[in-house]
């Protein structure tokens, strides 16, 4: 009785319970068998148990040793004892997922042999990488730490590999940084040696000037002028000549001495700064610093982590029961023993019983209900029964209508109701036609046609997705971080890298290097040749940003070697383009500084010539000391002792020259000092710009290098077959529904 009531419920629940009650013994046996088999086949004899080891670590906040320890501005840098934040965590996750660590772990533990992969296998590398990715998991915890999980059949080996990966983080980061730090060290070292050589050259020049008698321009000028006044006061002509000769040398080499002395002083200060940078770069290039804090080290697991047998048993049992119910339901459906009828009531017919025309006083006898039968095959088809019910109903409708022929309003109302009955009855039939049970009947009715259509479409999908029709493509990729660049505006360095890699210059360079016009078999005479070429390029070359703020470069090509070479070429063209962009600007800066130096040198030379003229023609070299001595000599000629020995004529001449040219002398001396200082600063800026102009630098840190793929990535044939088969089935069902609808309308 309970099973009989279940058949009156809606389709999915009613059919389900009907099958469960009918095949309850079979389902019990299947459930027990599924439990036993899942217990057996989840045992170590069939599924190799895996043990899990875990390492939890934090990245450090600082990555540079020199900036953290040696730099004078280290107060503004992050402490080496400080934990890293989200950015450092994401960078560490990207490095852990790189092939630099993967390849070293594979080589150290010989994982190809350990995983039982044959070296002669066609897809050995693909299988090896898949095994590695399934057994090595890296993720960020909710506390911004990094969790390394390793699964292996050997618990000790799992712990060793997890601990080794944690150690490889340091060596990998250090290796990546050393590539940049060594080049930076070479640049700073060359600058340091060059600066040191310039200081040595200036010191040698100062030695030559000292040999010529110029030791300290200001002091010598003071002493010579003082002694000259004394000798002039004494009337010592020979002494005056000797002093004038020395003053002539001082006048000739005094200006270069002052310029060289000031430049040497500035260069020594600059050399001290460059030496500090040299020491910092040397530390970065030669020393290592840990980049992690290990919170929890891996240990040998005592209990396996995979497989979870109780979960396998539960899932297998429920899956077996569900599949069995589907199979039993299909057997019952196709054999015709399943009762799919659903009890339906028409709201319109129910409402008619309460209407004034067809109320209980008019419609005395209800519609005859279908009598239950023992066998559903003995019943008439549902459509015929419903048509017969409609005819009976129409006859009953006509009978009260004849009794009310005198009432025109009731007659019109009766006609309208009759039309509504037919229209709503048709809608009910259409709703019944598209319900789940009728769809199952349609599938059963057209099952052979559907099987042929789906099978044929799957066969055609298999054929036309083969290499004869779709050229297979191999994928090669690289993961890189930008380096040695600065954002131009508000974009990040990664966004800038994306924009430059997608620039037309790099695209054209790749197209030209690999002759992609011929490689893609595009006719150069084709009207839209350029558009087609760029479209094919963008279809095969994908540049995107990863969740870890790195750049992923993917290339698909029919040749795996070409795909790998194209990835490397894109990175090299990126470095070259950045270098050209930087060198273009540095070349402009160098030309600007060279013009400034030429102008300043010409100005300094003109000032030196003026100073030389003042010394040789007018006999004035230094305003303060000479004016003091001239005034002494001048006063002695008037009131001092030994007035008879003072060369009054020479004193008056110098006094007259000092009165006329002292302002020029002071201005020239000050301008020479200022111009010498700015000349040295401009020259240092020029040397810095030339250093970057002539430097050979890379602008990318390659985290994952591209490799030659041994298995195609496109097309995925099973996916194509599945989609085509499903599409064919859906389209066939639509056509069948249209056909059946037309039959029903007729």
C-alpha positions as CSV (number, residue, x, y, z in Angstrom):
1,X,0.0,0.0,0.0
2,X,2.9,2.3,0.9
3,X,4.6,1.6,-2.4
4,X,1.4,2.2,-4.3
5,X,1.1,5.6,-2.6
6,X,4.6,6.5,-3.7
7,X,3.6,6.2,-7.4
8,X,1.1,9.1,-6.9
9,X,3.9,11.5,-5.9
10,X,5.8,13.8,-8.4
11,X,8.1,12.1,-10.9
12,X,11.5,12.2,-9.3
13,X,10.5,11.4,-5.8
14,X,7.8,8.9,-6.8
15,X,9.9,7.0,-9.3
16,X,12.8,6.9,-6.9
17,X,10.9,5.5,-4.0
18,X,9.1,3.0,-6.4
19,X,12.4,1.6,-7.5
20,X,13.9,1.6,-4.0
21,X,10.9,-0.5,-2.6
22,X,10.9,-2.8,-5.6
23,X,14.6,-3.5,-5.6
24,X,15.4,-3.1,-1.9
25,X,17.0,-6.6,-1.7
26,X,19.2,-6.0,-4.7
27,X,20.2,-2.5,-3.4
28,X,21.1,-4.0,0.0
29,X,23.3,-6.6,-1.7
30,X,24.9,-3.9,-3.9
31,X,25.5,-1.6,-0.9
32,X,27.2,-4.4,1.2
33,X,29.3,-5.4,-1.8
34,X,30.4,-1.8,-2.4
35,X,31.5,-1.5,1.2
36,X,33.5,-4.7,1.0
37,X,35.1,-3.9,-2.3
38,X,35.9,-0.3,-1.3
39,X,37.5,-1.6,1.9
40,X,39.6,-4.1,-0.1
41,X,40.6,-1.8,-3.0
42,X,41.5,1.1,-0.7
43,X,44.0,-1.1,1.2
44,X,47.8,-0.6,0.7
45,X,47.8,-3.6,-1.8
46,X,45.9,-1.4,-4.3
47,X,46.5,2.2,-3.3
48,X,49.9,3.3,-2.1
49,X,49.6,5.1,1.2
50,X,51.2,8.6,1.3
51,X,52.7,10.3,4.3
52,X,52.5,14.0,4.8
53,X,55.2,16.3,6.2
54,X,54.7,20.0,6.7
55,X,57.0,23.1,7.1
56,X,55.6,26.5,8.1
57,X,57.8,29.5,7.6
58,X,57.7,33.3,7.4
59,X,59.6,35.4,4.8
60,X,61.8,38.1,6.1
61,X,61.0,41.8,5.5
62,X,64.4,42.8,4.2
63,X,66.1,41.3,1.1
64,X,69.3,43.4,1.0
65,X,72.2,42.8,3.4
66,X,73.9,46.1,2.7
67,X,70.8,48.2,3.1
68,X,69.8,46.4,6.2
69,X,73.3,46.4,7.9
70,X,75.7,48.8,6.2
71,X,73.8,51.7,4.7
72,X,73.8,55.0,6.5
73,X,70.0,55.3,5.8
74,X,69.3,51.8,7.3
75,X,67.0,53.5,9.7
76,X,64.5,53.8,6.9
77,X,64.9,50.2,5.8
78,X,63.1,47.2,7.2
79,X,64.7,45.4,10.0
80,X,66.2,42.0,9.1
81,X,64.5,40.6,12.2
82,X,61.1,41.7,11.0
83,X,58.6,39.3,9.4
84,X,57.6,39.9,5.8
85,X,54.1,41.1,4.8
86,X,51.8,40.1,2.0
87,X,54.1,41.1,-0.8
88,X,57.0,39.1,0.5
89,X,54.7,36.1,1.2
90,X,53.4,36.2,-2.4
91,X,56.9,36.4,-3.8
92,X,58.0,33.4,-1.7
93,X,55.0,31.4,-3.0
94,X,55.9,32.2,-6.6
95,X,59.5,31.1,-6.0
96,X,58.4,27.9,-4.3
97,X,56.3,27.1,-7.4
98,X,59.2,27.9,-9.8
99,X,61.0,25.2,-11.7
100,X,64.3,26.3,-10.1
101,X,63.3,24.6,-6.9
102,X,61.4,21.8,-8.7
103,X,64.3,20.8,-10.9
104,X,66.7,20.7,-7.9
105,X,64.4,18.6,-5.8
106,X,63.8,16.2,-8.8
107,X,67.5,15.9,-9.4
108,X,68.5,15.4,-5.8
109,X,66.0,12.7,-5.0
110,X,65.8,11.2,-8.5
111,X,62.0,11.5,-8.5
112,X,61.6,10.1,-11.9
113,X,62.9,6.7,-10.7
114,X,61.2,7.2,-7.3
115,X,57.8,7.7,-9.0
116,X,58.3,4.8,-11.3
117,X,58.3,6.8,-14.5
118,X,60.1,5.2,-17.4
119,X,62.9,7.4,-18.9
120,X,61.8,6.0,-22.3
121,X,58.3,7.2,-21.9
122,X,57.1,9.7,-24.6
123,X,55.6,12.0,-22.0
124,X,58.0,11.4,-19.1
125,X,58.5,15.1,-18.2
126,X,54.8,15.8,-18.3
127,X,54.1,12.8,-16.0
128,X,57.0,13.8,-13.7
129,X,55.8,17.4,-13.3
130,X,52.2,16.2,-12.7
131,X,53.3,13.9,-10.0
132,X,55.4,16.6,-8.5
133,X,52.5,19.1,-8.5
134,X,50.2,16.6,-6.9
135,X,52.6,15.7,-4.1
136,X,54.0,19.2,-3.4
137,X,51.6,21.8,-2.1
138,X,52.4,25.4,-1.3
139,X,49.8,27.8,0.1
140,X,49.5,30.9,2.3
141,X,48.0,30.5,5.7
142,X,45.5,32.8,7.3
143,X,48.3,34.2,9.5
144,X,50.3,35.3,6.4
145,X,52.8,32.5,6.7
146,X,53.8,30.0,4.0
147,X,52.9,26.3,4.4
148,X,54.9,23.6,2.5
149,X,53.2,20.2,2.4
150,X,54.9,17.2,0.9
151,X,53.3,13.8,0.3
152,X,55.3,10.6,-0.3
153,X,55.2,6.9,0.3
154,X,58.3,7.1,2.3
155,X,57.6,9.2,5.5
156,X,61.3,10.0,6.1
157,X,61.8,11.1,2.5
158,X,58.7,13.3,2.7
159,X,60.1,15.1,5.7
160,X,63.6,15.4,4.1
161,X,62.1,16.9,0.9
162,X,60.0,19.4,2.9
163,X,62.9,20.6,4.9
164,X,65.1,20.7,1.8
165,X,62.6,22.9,0.0
166,X,62.6,25.3,2.9
167,X,66.4,25.5,2.7
168,X,66.3,25.8,-1.1
169,X,64.2,29.0,-0.7
170,X,67.3,30.8,0.6
171,X,69.7,29.5,-2.0
172,X,67.2,30.2,-4.8
173,X,66.5,33.8,-3.7
174,X,70.2,34.3,-3.2
175,X,71.0,33.0,-6.6
176,X,68.4,35.3,-8.2
177,X,69.7,38.3,-6.3
178,X,73.3,37.4,-7.0
179,X,72.7,37.6,-10.7
180,X,71.7,41.3,-10.3
181,X,74.0,42.0,-7.4
182,X,77.1,40.9,-9.3
183,X,76.3,43.1,-12.3
184,X,75.6,46.0,-9.9
185,X,78.9,45.3,-8.1
186,X,80.8,45.3,-11.4
187,X,79.3,48.7,-12.2
188,X,80.1,50.2,-8.8
189,X,83.6,48.6,-8.9
190,X,84.4,50.1,-12.2
191,X,83.1,53.5,-11.0
192,X,85.2,53.2,-7.8
193,X,88.3,52.3,-9.7
194,X,87.7,55.1,-12.2
195,X,87.1,57.6,-9.4
196,X,90.2,56.3,-7.7
197,X,92.3,56.7,-10.9
198,X,91.0,60.3,-11.3
199,X,92.0,61.2,-7.7
200,X,95.4,59.6,-8.4
201,X,95.8,61.7,-11.6
202,X,94.8,64.9,-9.8
203,X,97.3,64.1,-7.0
204,X,100.0,63.6,-9.6
205,X,99.0,66.9,-11.2
206,X,99.2,68.6,-7.8
207,X,102.7,67.1,-7.4
208,X,103.8,68.6,-10.7
209,X,102.5,72.0,-9.6
210,X,104.3,71.7,-6.3
211,X,107.5,70.9,-8.2
212,X,106.9,74.2,-10.2
213,X,106.7,76.0,-6.9
214,X,103.0,76.3,-6.3
215,X,102.3,74.7,-2.9
216,X,99.6,76.8,-1.4
217,X,98.3,79.6,-3.5
218,X,96.8,81.8,-0.9
219,X,99.6,81.5,1.6
220,X,102.3,81.9,-1.0
221,X,100.6,84.9,-2.5
222,X,100.4,86.5,0.9
223,X,104.0,85.8,1.8
224,X,105.4,86.8,-1.7
225,X,103.5,90.1,-1.7
226,X,104.6,90.8,1.9
227,X,108.2,90.1,1.1
228,X,108.0,92.0,-2.2
229,X,106.9,95.1,-0.3
230,X,109.8,94.6,2.1
231,X,112.3,94.2,-0.7
232,X,110.8,97.1,-2.5
233,X,111.1,99.1,0.7
234,X,114.7,98.1,1.0
235,X,115.4,98.9,-2.6
236,X,116.6,95.3,-3.2
237,X,116.3,95.1,-6.9
238,X,117.5,91.5,-7.2
239,X,115.1,90.4,-4.5
240,X,112.3,92.2,-6.2
241,X,113.1,90.4,-9.5
242,X,113.2,87.0,-7.8
243,X,109.9,87.6,-6.1
244,X,108.3,88.9,-9.3
245,X,109.5,85.8,-11.1
246,X,108.0,83.6,-8.4
247,X,104.8,85.7,-8.5
248,X,104.8,85.2,-12.3
249,X,104.8,81.4,-11.8
250,X,102.2,81.8,-9.2
251,X,100.1,83.9,-11.5
252,X,100.5,81.3,-14.3
253,X,99.7,78.2,-12.3
254,X,97.7,79.6,-9.4
255,X,94.3,79.3,-11.2
256,X,94.8,75.7,-12.3
257,X,96.1,75.0,-8.8
258,X,93.0,76.3,-7.2
259,X,90.7,74.5,-9.6
260,X,92.6,71.3,-9.2
261,X,92.8,71.5,-5.5
262,X,89.0,72.1,-5.2
263,X,88.3,69.3,-7.6
264,X,90.6,67.0,-5.7
265,X,88.9,67.8,-2.5
266,X,85.4,67.1,-4.0
267,X,86.6,64.0,-5.7
268,X,88.0,62.6,-2.5
269,X,84.6,63.1,-0.9
270,X,82.9,61.5,-3.8
271,X,85.5,58.6,-3.7
272,X,84.6,58.1,-0.1
273,X,80.9,57.8,-1.0
274,X,81.6,55.5,-4.0
275,X,83.8,53.4,-1.8
276,X,80.9,53.0,0.7
277,X,78.7,51.9,-2.2
278,X,81.4,49.6,-3.4
279,X,81.6,47.9,0.0
280,X,77.8,47.6,0.1
281,X,77.7,46.1,-3.4
282,X,80.5,43.8,-2.6
283,X,78.7,42.5,0.4
284,X,75.5,42.0,-1.6
285,X,77.4,40.1,-4.3
286,X,79.5,37.8,-2.0
287,X,77.5,37.4,1.2
288,X,74.3,35.5,1.9
289,X,71.5,36.3,4.4
290,X,68.6,34.0,5.3
291,X,65.3,35.0,3.8
292,X,63.0,33.0,6.1
293,X,62.0,32.3,9.7
294,X,61.1,28.6,10.1
295,X,58.2,28.3,12.5
296,X,57.7,24.5,12.2
297,X,60.1,22.0,10.7
298,X,59.0,18.8,9.0
299,X,59.3,15.5,10.8
300,X,58.7,11.9,10.0
301,X,55.0,11.1,10.0
302,X,53.8,8.1,11.9
303,X,50.4,7.9,10.3
304,X,49.5,8.0,6.6
305,X,47.5,10.9,5.3
306,X,46.2,9.3,2.1
307,X,44.0,7.5,1.3
308,X,41.2,8.3,3.8
309,X,39.6,4.8,3.7
310,X,36.3,5.7,5.5
311,X,35.7,8.5,3.1
312,X,36.4,6.2,0.1
313,X,34.0,3.6,1.6
314,X,31.2,6.2,2.1
315,X,31.6,7.8,-1.3
316,X,31.9,4.4,-3.1
317,X,28.8,3.0,-1.4
318,X,26.6,6.0,-2.1
319,X,27.9,6.1,-5.7
320,X,27.2,2.4,-6.2
321,X,23.6,2.7,-4.8
322,X,22.9,5.8,-6.9
323,X,24.2,4.2,-10.1
324,X,22.2,1.0,-9.3
325,X,19.0,3.0,-8.9
326,X,19.6,4.7,-12.2
327,X,20.2,1.4,-14.0
328,X,17.1,-0.3,-12.4
329,X,15.1,2.8,-13.3
330,X,16.2,2.6,-16.9
331,X,15.4,-1.1,-17.1
332,X,12.0,-0.5,-15.6
333,X,11.4,2.4,-18.0
334,X,12.4,0.7,-21.2
335,X,10.6,-2.5,-20.3
336,X,7.4,-0.5,-19.8
337,X,6.7,-1.7,-16.2
338,X,7.3,1.7,-14.6
339,X,4.2,3.8,-13.7
340,X,5.1,7.4,-14.8
341,X,1.5,8.8,-14.6
342,X,1.2,11.8,-12.4
343,X,-2.1,12.8,-10.9
344,X,-3.1,16.1,-12.3
345,X,-6.1,18.3,-11.8
346,X,-7.3,21.1,-14.1
347,X,-8.1,24.2,-12.1
348,X,-10.4,25.3,-14.9
349,X,-12.5,22.1,-14.7
350,X,-12.6,22.4,-10.9
351,X,-13.8,26.0,-11.2
352,X,-16.5,24.9,-13.7
353,X,-18.2,22.8,-11.0
354,X,-18.8,26.0,-9.0
355,X,-19.9,28.1,-11.9
356,X,-23.6,29.2,-12.2
357,X,-24.0,27.5,-15.5
358,X,-22.2,24.3,-14.7
359,X,-22.7,24.2,-11.0
360,X,-23.6,21.2,-8.9
361,X,-27.3,21.7,-9.9
362,X,-26.5,21.6,-13.6
363,X,-23.6,19.1,-13.7
364,X,-24.8,16.2,-11.6
365,X,-22.6,13.4,-12.6
366,X,-18.8,13.9,-12.2
367,X,-16.3,12.9,-14.8
368,X,-15.6,9.2,-14.7
369,X,-12.3,8.5,-13.1
370,X,-9.8,6.1,-14.5
371,X,-10.1,2.8,-12.9
372,X,-6.9,1.3,-11.6
373,X,-5.6,-1.6,-13.5
374,X,-3.2,-4.4,-12.8
375,X,-1.1,-3.9,-15.8
376,X,-0.3,-0.6,-17.4
377,X,0.0,-2.2,-20.8
378,X,-3.7,-3.0,-20.8
379,X,-4.6,0.7,-20.4
380,X,-5.4,2.9,-23.3
381,X,-2.9,5.5,-24.2
382,X,-3.2,8.6,-22.1
383,X,-3.9,10.9,-25.0
384,X,-6.9,8.8,-26.1
385,X,-8.3,8.8,-22.6
386,X,-8.0,12.5,-22.2
387,X,-9.7,13.0,-25.6
388,X,-12.5,10.7,-24.6
389,X,-13.0,12.6,-21.3
390,X,-13.2,15.9,-23.3
391,X,-15.9,14.4,-25.6
392,X,-17.9,13.3,-22.5
393,X,-17.5,16.7,-21.0
394,X,-18.6,18.4,-24.1
395,X,-21.7,16.3,-24.3
396,X,-22.6,17.2,-20.7
397,X,-22.0,20.8,-21.5
398,X,-24.3,20.7,-24.5
399,X,-27.2,19.2,-22.5
400,X,-27.7,22.2,-20.1
401,X,-27.1,24.5,-22.9
402,X,-30.2,23.2,-24.8
403,X,-32.2,23.8,-21.6
404,X,-31.2,27.5,-21.6
405,X,-31.6,28.4,-25.2
406,X,-33.9,31.2,-24.4
407,X,-31.3,33.1,-22.4
408,X,-29.0,34.9,-24.9
409,X,-26.6,36.0,-22.2
410,X,-26.2,32.5,-20.8
411,X,-25.7,31.2,-24.3
412,X,-22.9,33.6,-25.1
413,X,-21.4,32.9,-21.7
414,X,-21.5,29.2,-22.4
415,X,-19.8,29.6,-25.8
416,X,-17.0,31.7,-24.2
417,X,-16.6,29.1,-21.4
418,X,-16.4,26.3,-23.9
419,X,-13.7,28.2,-25.8
420,X,-11.8,28.7,-22.6
421,X,-12.2,25.0,-21.8
422,X,-10.7,24.0,-25.1
423,X,-7.9,26.6,-24.9
424,X,-6.9,25.7,-21.3
425,X,-7.2,22.1,-22.0
426,X,-4.7,22.5,-24.9
427,X,-2.3,24.4,-22.6
428,X,-2.6,21.6,-20.0
429,X,-1.8,19.0,-22.7
430,X,1.3,21.0,-23.7
431,X,2.4,21.3,-20.1
432,X,2.0,17.6,-19.7
433,X,3.9,17.1,-23.0
434,X,7.0,18.9,-21.7
435,X,7.1,17.5,-18.2
436,X,9.8,15.1,-17.1
437,X,7.9,11.9,-17.6
438,X,7.1,12.8,-21.2
439,X,10.7,13.7,-21.9
440,X,11.7,10.3,-20.7
441,X,9.1,8.8,-22.9
442,X,10.4,10.8,-25.9
443,X,14.0,9.6,-25.2
444,X,12.7,6.0,-24.9
445,X,10.7,6.5,-28.2
446,X,13.6,8.0,-30.1
447,X,16.4,6.1,-28.3
448,X,17.9,4.4,-31.3
449,X,17.9,7.7,-33.3
450,X,19.5,9.5,-30.4
451,X,22.1,6.7,-30.0
452,X,23.0,6.9,-33.7
453,X,23.2,10.7,-33.7
454,X,25.3,10.9,-30.5
455,X,27.6,8.1,-31.6
456,X,28.0,9.5,-35.1
457,X,28.8,13.0,-33.7
458,X,31.3,11.5,-31.2
459,X,33.0,9.6,-34.0
460,X,33.2,12.7,-36.2
461,X,34.5,14.7,-33.3
462,X,37.2,12.1,-32.7
463,X,38.1,12.1,-36.4
464,X,38.1,15.9,-36.9
465,X,39.9,16.7,-33.7
466,X,42.8,14.5,-34.9
467,X,46.2,15.9,-36.1
468,X,45.1,15.6,-39.7
469,X,42.5,18.4,-39.2
470,X,43.6,20.3,-36.1
471,X,47.3,21.0,-35.7
472,X,48.5,20.1,-32.2
473,X,50.2,22.8,-30.2
474,X,52.8,22.6,-27.5
475,X,53.0,25.0,-24.7
476,X,56.1,26.6,-23.1
477,X,56.0,29.3,-20.4
478,X,58.1,31.4,-18.1
479,X,57.4,33.3,-14.9
480,X,59.4,36.5,-14.5
481,X,59.6,39.5,-12.1
482,X,60.6,43.0,-13.3
483,X,63.9,44.4,-12.1
484,X,66.0,47.6,-12.3
485,X,63.0,49.6,-13.4
486,X,60.9,52.4,-12.0
487,X,57.2,53.1,-12.8
488,X,56.6,55.9,-15.2
489,X,53.4,57.0,-13.5
490,X,51.0,55.4,-11.1
491,X,51.2,51.9,-12.5
492,X,53.1,49.1,-10.8
493,X,56.3,47.6,-12.1
494,X,54.5,44.5,-13.1
495,X,51.9,46.5,-15.0
496,X,54.6,48.4,-16.8
497,X,56.3,45.1,-17.7
498,X,53.0,43.8,-19.1
499,X,52.6,46.9,-21.2
500,X,56.1,46.8,-22.6
501,X,56.0,43.1,-23.5
502,X,52.8,43.7,-25.4
503,X,54.3,46.6,-27.3
504,X,54.4,46.5,-31.1
505,X,58.2,46.6,-31.2
506,X,58.6,43.3,-29.4
507,X,55.8,41.7,-31.4
508,X,57.5,42.8,-34.7
509,X,60.9,41.6,-33.4
510,X,59.5,38.1,-32.6
511,X,57.7,37.9,-35.9
512,X,60.8,38.8,-37.8
513,X,63.2,36.5,-35.8
514,X,61.0,33.4,-36.2
515,X,59.6,34.3,-39.7
516,X,56.1,33.8,-38.3
517,X,54.6,34.7,-41.7
518,X,56.0,31.6,-43.2
519,X,55.7,29.6,-39.9
520,X,52.0,30.3,-39.7
521,X,51.6,29.7,-43.4
522,X,50.0,33.1,-44.2
523,X,50.1,34.4,-47.7
524,X,51.9,37.8,-47.8
525,X,49.7,38.8,-50.7
526,X,46.6,38.3,-48.7
527,X,44.5,41.5,-48.4
528,X,44.3,41.3,-44.6
529,X,47.7,39.8,-44.2
530,X,48.9,42.0,-41.3
531,X,45.6,41.6,-39.4
532,X,45.7,37.9,-39.8
533,X,49.3,37.7,-38.7
534,X,48.7,39.7,-35.5
535,X,45.6,37.8,-34.7
536,X,47.5,34.5,-35.0
537,X,50.3,35.9,-32.8
538,X,47.9,37.0,-30.1
539,X,46.1,33.6,-30.2
540,X,49.4,31.8,-29.6
541,X,51.2,34.2,-27.2
542,X,49.5,35.0,-23.9
543,X,50.9,37.5,-21.4
544,X,49.2,37.8,-18.0
545,X,49.8,38.8,-14.4
546,X,49.8,36.1,-11.8
547,X,48.2,36.4,-8.3
548,X,51.7,36.9,-7.0
549,X,52.5,40.1,-8.9
550,X,54.7,38.3,-11.4
551,X,54.3,38.0,-15.2
552,X,53.4,34.8,-16.9
553,X,54.5,34.4,-20.6
554,X,52.8,31.5,-22.4
555,X,53.5,30.5,-26.0
556,X,51.7,27.8,-28.0
557,X,53.2,26.4,-31.2
558,X,53.2,23.3,-33.3
559,X,56.9,22.9,-32.5
560,X,57.8,22.5,-28.9
561,X,61.3,23.9,-29.5
562,X,60.0,27.0,-31.2
563,X,57.6,27.6,-28.4
564,X,60.5,27.6,-25.8
565,X,62.7,29.7,-28.0
566,X,59.9,32.3,-28.5
567,X,59.5,32.6,-24.7
568,X,63.2,33.2,-24.3
569,X,63.2,35.7,-27.2
570,X,60.3,37.7,-25.7
571,X,62.3,38.0,-22.5
572,X,65.4,39.1,-24.3
573,X,63.6,41.6,-26.5
574,X,62.0,43.0,-23.3
575,X,65.4,43.5,-21.7
576,X,66.7,45.0,-25.0
577,X,63.7,47.4,-25.3
578,X,64.0,48.6,-21.6
579,X,67.8,49.0,-22.2
580,X,67.1,51.1,-25.3
581,X,64.5,53.2,-23.5
582,X,66.9,53.9,-20.7
583,X,70.0,54.4,-22.9
584,X,68.0,56.9,-25.1
585,X,67.3,59.0,-22.0
586,X,70.8,58.6,-20.6
587,X,72.3,59.5,-24.0
588,X,70.3,62.7,-23.9
589,X,71.5,63.4,-20.4
590,X,75.2,62.7,-21.4
591,X,75.0,65.1,-24.3
592,X,73.5,67.7,-22.0
593,X,76.2,67.3,-19.4
594,X,78.9,67.3,-22.1
595,X,77.6,70.6,-23.4
596,X,77.5,72.0,-19.9
597,X,81.1,70.9,-19.2
598,X,82.3,72.4,-22.5
599,X,80.7,75.7,-21.6
600,X,82.0,75.7,-18.1
601,X,85.5,74.7,-19.2
602,X,85.6,77.6,-21.7
603,X,84.3,79.9,-19.0
604,X,87.0,78.7,-16.5
605,X,89.7,79.1,-19.2
606,X,88.6,82.6,-19.9
607,X,88.7,83.4,-16.2
608,X,92.1,81.9,-15.9
609,X,93.3,84.1,-18.8
610,X,92.0,87.2,-17.1
611,X,93.7,86.2,-13.8
612,X,96.9,85.5,-15.7
613,X,96.7,88.9,-17.3
614,X,96.1,90.6,-14.0
615,X,99.2,88.9,-12.5
616,X,101.6,89.4,-15.4
617,X,100.6,92.9,-16.6
618,X,99.3,94.5,-13.4
619,X,101.2,92.5,-10.8
620,X,98.2,91.7,-8.7
621,X,97.4,88.2,-7.6
622,X,95.6,88.2,-4.3
623,X,93.5,91.1,-3.1
624,X,93.7,90.8,0.7
625,X,97.4,90.2,1.2
626,X,98.6,92.4,-1.6
627,X,96.5,95.3,-0.6
628,X,97.8,95.1,2.9
629,X,101.4,95.0,1.8
630,X,100.9,97.8,-0.7
631,X,99.4,100.0,2.0
632,X,102.4,99.3,4.3
633,X,104.9,100.3,1.6
634,X,102.8,103.3,0.7
635,X,102.7,104.5,4.3
636,X,106.4,104.0,4.8
637,X,107.2,106.3,1.9
638,X,105.4,109.1,3.8
639,X,106.1,108.7,7.6
640,X,107.9,105.3,8.3
641,X,111.6,104.7,8.8
642,X,113.7,103.6,5.8
643,X,111.6,105.8,3.5
644,X,114.7,106.4,1.4
645,X,114.9,102.7,0.5
646,X,111.3,102.2,-0.6
647,X,110.7,101.9,-4.4
648,X,108.0,104.6,-4.4
649,X,107.4,104.3,-8.1
650,X,106.6,100.6,-7.9
651,X,104.5,101.0,-4.9
652,X,102.5,103.7,-6.6
653,X,102.1,101.6,-9.7
654,X,100.8,98.6,-7.7
655,X,98.5,100.8,-5.7
656,X,97.2,102.3,-8.9
657,X,96.6,98.9,-10.4
658,X,95.0,97.6,-7.3
659,X,92.6,100.6,-7.3
660,X,91.7,99.9,-10.9
661,X,91.6,96.1,-11.0
662,X,91.0,94.9,-7.5
663,X,87.2,94.5,-8.2
664,X,88.0,92.4,-11.2
665,X,90.4,90.3,-9.3
666,X,88.0,89.5,-6.5
667,X,85.2,88.7,-9.0
668,X,87.4,86.5,-11.1
669,X,88.8,84.5,-8.1
670,X,85.3,83.9,-6.7
671,X,84.0,82.9,-10.2
672,X,86.8,80.5,-10.7
673,X,86.1,78.8,-7.3
674,X,82.3,78.6,-8.1
675,X,82.8,77.4,-11.6
676,X,85.4,74.8,-10.5
677,X,82.9,73.4,-7.9
678,X,80.0,73.2,-10.4
679,X,82.3,71.8,-13.0
680,X,83.3,68.9,-10.7
681,X,79.6,68.3,-9.8
682,X,78.6,68.3,-13.5
683,X,81.4,66.0,-14.3
684,X,80.3,63.5,-11.7
685,X,76.8,63.6,-13.0
686,X,78.2,63.0,-16.5
687,X,80.2,60.0,-15.3
688,X,77.2,58.6,-13.6
689,X,75.1,58.9,-16.7
690,X,77.9,57.4,-18.8
691,X,78.1,54.5,-16.4
692,X,74.4,53.7,-17.0
693,X,74.7,54.4,-20.7
694,X,77.6,51.9,-21.1
695,X,76.3,49.3,-18.6
696,X,74.9,46.0,-19.7
697,X,72.0,45.2,-17.5
698,X,69.0,42.8,-17.4
699,X,65.6,44.0,-16.4
700,X,63.9,40.7,-15.5
701,X,64.3,38.0,-12.8
702,X,63.3,34.7,-14.3
703,X,61.6,32.6,-11.6
704,X,60.6,29.7,-13.9
705,X,62.6,29.1,-17.1
706,X,60.8,27.8,-20.2
707,X,61.4,24.2,-21.2
708,X,60.6,22.0,-24.2
709,X,57.2,20.4,-23.7
710,X,56.9,16.7,-24.4
711,X,53.1,16.6,-24.6
712,X,50.7,18.7,-26.6
713,X,48.4,21.2,-24.8
714,X,45.9,21.8,-27.6
715,X,43.5,20.4,-28.6
716,X,42.0,18.5,-25.7
717,X,40.3,15.8,-27.7
718,X,38.2,14.2,-24.9
719,X,36.7,17.7,-24.1
720,X,35.9,18.3,-27.8
721,X,34.2,14.9,-28.1
722,X,32.2,15.4,-24.9
723,X,31.0,18.9,-25.9
724,X,30.1,17.9,-29.5
725,X,28.2,14.8,-28.3
726,X,26.3,16.8,-25.7
727,X,25.5,19.5,-28.3
728,X,24.3,16.9,-30.8
729,X,22.1,15.3,-28.1
730,X,20.6,18.7,-27.2
731,X,20.0,19.7,-30.8
732,X,18.5,16.3,-31.6
733,X,16.1,16.6,-28.7
734,X,15.0,20.1,-29.9
735,X,14.3,18.7,-33.3
736,X,12.3,15.8,-31.8
737,X,10.3,18.2,-29.6
738,X,9.4,20.2,-32.7
739,X,8.4,17.1,-34.6
740,X,6.3,15.8,-31.7
741,X,4.7,19.3,-31.2
742,X,3.6,19.3,-34.8
743,X,2.1,15.8,-34.5
744,X,0.2,16.9,-31.4
745,X,-1.1,20.1,-33.1
746,X,-2.5,18.0,-35.9
